[in-house]
Amino acid sequence: MLPEKELVEVAHRSVLDLHVWIQDVFTGSAEQEASLEKLINSFCPSFTMVTTSGSVADKSQVDVLFRKNKGTRPSLSILIEQCETLLINADSVVLSYREIHQEAEKNSSRSSVVIIDIKDGKPLWRYLQETAQSRS
């Protein structure tokens, strides 16, 4: 079991890393294949995601989504802001963060809450809920 401070650091780093890998996959960068494997391996087997549209997806559906959309958004840039720790226990951290997608002429943002389990120092995403933010 890691000390609380290290659990939080691992979880926060995971949020940043995961979105770099997502960007690599969607933009078709040279790191695309390596990033795809790191991305898929970041989700625990029972991973569940609630999308901005309210759909629920499990790990296999998320895997298909990323594999199907490799290189389809070449101008995508993802920015993470306001990453905050909501809860810490012996081997899990709950975080909230704001995710901003910037593309050629289209920007969108979402508020997200994630539960990340830390197993032997490795972060595994268990649950993610994304809520679209209105444009102001």
C-alpha positions in Angstrom: 0.0 0.0 0.0 1.4 3.4 -1.0 1.3 6.4 1.3 -1.7 8.7 0.6 0.4 11.4 -1.1 1.9 8.9 -3.5 -1.6 7.4 -4.3 -2.8 10.9 -5.2 0.3 11.6 -7.4 -0.1 8.3 -9.2 -3.8 9.0 -9.9 -3.2 12.6 -11.1 -0.4 11.5 -13.4 -2.7 8.8 -14.8 -5.3 11.4 -15.8 -2.6 13.3 -17.7 -1.0 10.3 -19.3 -4.2 8.7 -20.3 -5.3 11.8 -22.2 -1.9 12.1 -24.0 -2.5 8.5 -25.2 -6.0 9.2 -26.3 -4.8 12.2 -28.3 -2.0 10.0 -29.8 -4.6 7.4 -30.9 -7.1 9.9 -32.3 -4.6 12.0 -34.1 -2.7 9.1 -35.6 0.7 10.1 -34.1 3.8 8.0 -34.6 3.2 6.8 -31.0 -0.4 5.6 -31.9 0.1 1.9 -31.5 2.1 2.0 -28.3 -0.3 4.6 -26.8 -3.3 2.5 -27.7 -1.9 -0.5 -25.8 -1.0 1.7 -22.8 -4.5 3.2 -22.9 -6.4 -0.1 -23.1 -4.2 -1.6 -20.3 -5.1 1.4 -18.1 -8.7 0.1 -17.6 -9.5 -2.6 -15.1 -11.5 -5.6 -16.5 -14.7 -4.3 -14.9 -14.3 -0.7 -16.2 -17.5 1.2 -16.8 -17.8 4.6 -18.5 -20.9 6.9 -18.7 -20.4 9.1 -21.8 -21.4 12.7 -22.3 -24.6 11.4 -24.0 -25.5 9.2 -21.0 -24.6 5.9 -22.7 -22.9 3.3 -20.6 -19.8 1.5 -22.0 -17.7 -1.4 -20.6 -14.1 -2.0 -21.3 -14.6 -4.0 -24.4 -16.8 -1.3 -25.9 -14.2 1.4 -25.1 -11.5 -0.8 -26.7 -13.6 -1.0 -29.9 -14.2 2.7 -29.8 -10.5 3.6 -29.7 -9.4 1.0 -32.3 -12.2 2.0 -34.7 -11.3 5.7 -34.4 -7.5 5.6 -34.8 -6.3 8.6 -36.7 -9.8 10.0 -37.3 -9.2 13.4 -35.5 -5.8 14.6 -36.7 -6.2 18.1 -35.3 -7.3 17.1 -31.8 -5.7 18.6 -28.8 -6.8 17.6 -25.3 -6.2 19.9 -22.3 -6.8 18.8 -18.7 -7.6 21.4 -16.0 -8.9 21.6 -12.5 -7.8 18.1 -11.5 -8.9 17.7 -7.9 -8.9 14.9 -5.4 -12.4 14.1 -4.0 -11.7 11.0 -2.0 -8.8 8.7 -1.1 -8.9 5.2 0.5 -6.3 2.5 1.0 -6.0 1.7 -2.7 -8.3 4.0 -4.7 -8.5 7.7 -5.5 -11.6 9.6 -6.8 -10.8 12.6 -8.9 -12.7 15.3 -10.8 -11.2 17.2 -13.7 -12.2 19.3 -16.7 -11.3 18.0 -20.1 -11.2 20.4 -23.1 -11.1 19.1 -26.7 -9.8 21.6 -29.2 -10.0 20.8 -32.9 -9.7 22.9 -36.1 -12.9 24.9 -35.7 -14.7 23.1 -32.9 -14.1 23.1 -29.1 -15.9 21.1 -26.5 -15.4 20.5 -22.8 -16.6 18.1 -20.2 -16.5 17.6 -16.5 -15.4 14.2 -15.4 -15.2 12.1 -12.3 -13.0 9.0 -12.2 -12.3 6.2 -9.7 -8.8 5.0 -10.1 -7.6 1.9 -8.3 -3.8 1.7 -7.5 -2.5 -1.9 -7.6 1.2 -2.4 -6.9 1.8 1.3 -7.9 -0.1 0.9 -11.2 -3.2 3.0 -11.8 -6.3 1.1 -13.2 -9.4 3.1 -14.1 -12.5 1.5 -12.6 -15.2 4.0 -13.4 -15.5 7.2 -15.5 -18.5 9.6 -15.8 -18.3 12.5 -18.3 -20.8 15.4 -18.3 -20.8 17.7 -21.3 -20.4 21.4 -20.4 -22.5 23.9 -22.2 -20.8 26.5 -24.3 -20.9 29.9 -22.9 
